[in-house]
């Protein structure tokens, strides 16, 4: 009877540790994503680029990011609301996708950030905006 009790307790503890680790991982990804969103409002391409993975940094200059954010400035004037979070685990690592809704205009504008864990660090790997939230969903 004691062996069964110990086995059940061990399984419950392992499950709890796994959930706490998962939540911690996701909270670190959320921190990076929230910094990206704050920097969009500041139109700070350099700060966003610094949060990017090496391949993201190769693809985008600070100036091109800043210019891109200026092109959606009117839509991103208000602080957005997070509306969705999707975690995808693959053999090569974990990615977390966050979708934020901006409501500065009559039509909502959505931004999706993709945050990926690489070498024990969370990096921005992509950022996409659209007026249609369903176009940003991860299947």
C-alpha positions in Angstrom: 0.0 0.0 0.0 2.8 2.4 0.8 4.5 1.7 -2.5 1.3 2.6 -4.4 1.0 5.8 -2.3 4.7 6.8 -3.0 4.2 6.0 -6.8 1.1 8.2 -7.0 2.8 11.1 -5.1 5.9 10.8 -7.4 3.7 11.0 -10.5 1.8 14.0 -9.1 5.1 15.7 -8.2 6.5 15.1 -11.7 3.4 16.5 -13.3 3.5 19.6 -11.1 7.2 20.2 -11.9 6.5 19.8 -15.6 3.6 22.3 -15.5 5.6 24.8 -13.5 8.5 24.5 -15.9 6.2 24.8 -18.9 4.6 27.9 -17.4 8.0 29.4 -16.6 9.1 28.8 -20.2 6.0 30.4 -21.6 6.3 33.4 -19.2 9.8 34.0 -20.5 8.6 33.9 -24.1 5.7 36.3 -23.1 8.2 38.7 -21.6 10.1 38.9 -24.9 6.9 39.2 -26.9 5.6 42.0 -24.6 8.9 43.9 -25.1 8.4 43.6 -28.9 4.9 45.0 -28.6 6.1 47.9 -26.4 8.8 48.7 -28.9 6.4 48.7 -31.7 4.5 51.5 -30.0 7.8 53.4 -29.6 8.6 52.7 -33.3 12.0 51.4 -32.0 13.2 49.0 -34.7 16.7 48.7 -33.1 15.3 47.4 -29.8 13.1 44.9 -31.6 16.0 43.8 -33.8 18.1 43.2 -30.7 15.4 40.7 -29.4 15.6 38.8 -32.7 17.2 35.5 -33.4 20.4 35.6 -35.5 18.5 34.8 -38.6 15.9 37.5 -37.8 18.7 40.0 -37.4 20.2 39.0 -40.8 16.8 39.5 -42.4 15.9 42.9 -41.0 17.7 46.1 -40.3 16.7 48.4 -37.5 15.7 51.0 -40.1 13.5 48.6 -42.1 11.7 47.6 -38.9 11.2 51.1 -37.8 9.8 52.0 -41.2 7.5 49.1 -41.1 6.1 50.1 -37.8 5.6 53.7 -39.0 3.4 52.3 -41.8 1.0 50.8 -39.2 1.3 53.6 -36.7 -2.3 54.7 -36.7 -3.5 51.2 -36.1 -1.1 50.6 -33.2 -1.6 53.8 -31.3 -3.5 52.1 -28.4 -2.0 49.4 -26.2 -3.1 46.1 -27.5 -4.9 43.2 -25.8 -3.4 39.7 -25.9 -6.0 37.5 -27.5 -4.2 34.2 -28.1 -1.2 32.1 -27.2 -0.2 28.9 -28.9 2.7 26.7 -27.9 4.3 24.4 -30.4 6.8 21.8 -29.4 8.9 20.1 -32.1 12.0 18.0 -32.0 14.0 21.1 -32.8 12.6 23.1 -29.9 9.6 25.2 -28.6 8.0 28.1 -30.2 5.3 30.3 -28.7 3.0 32.4 -30.9 1.2 35.4 -29.4 -1.6 37.3 -31.1 -2.4 40.9 -29.9 -5.4 42.9 -30.9 -5.2 46.7 -31.5 -8.4 48.6 -31.4 -7.3 52.2 -32.3 -9.3 52.0 -35.5 -12.9 50.9 -36.2 -11.5 47.7 -37.6 -9.2 45.7 -35.3 -5.6 45.2 -36.3 -3.8 42.1 -35.2 -0.1 41.4 -34.6 1.4 37.9 -34.2 4.8 37.5 -32.7 6.7 34.2 -32.9 9.1 33.6 -30.0 11.5 30.6 -30.2 13.8 29.1 -27.7 17.2 28.6 -29.1 20.3 27.6 -27.1 18.4 28.3 -23.8 17.4 31.8 -24.8 14.1 33.2 -26.2 14.3 35.1 -29.5 11.8 36.8 -31.7 11.8 34.9 -35.0 8.9 36.7 -36.8 6.4 39.4 -36.5 3.3 39.7 -38.7 0.4 42.1 -38.8 -3.0 41.7 -40.4 -6.6 43.0 -40.1 -7.8 39.4 -40.3 -7.0 37.4 -37.1 -7.6 34.1 -38.8 -4.8 34.7 -41.2 -2.4 34.7 -38.2 -3.6 31.5 -36.5 -1.1 28.6 -36.3 -2.6 25.3 -37.3 
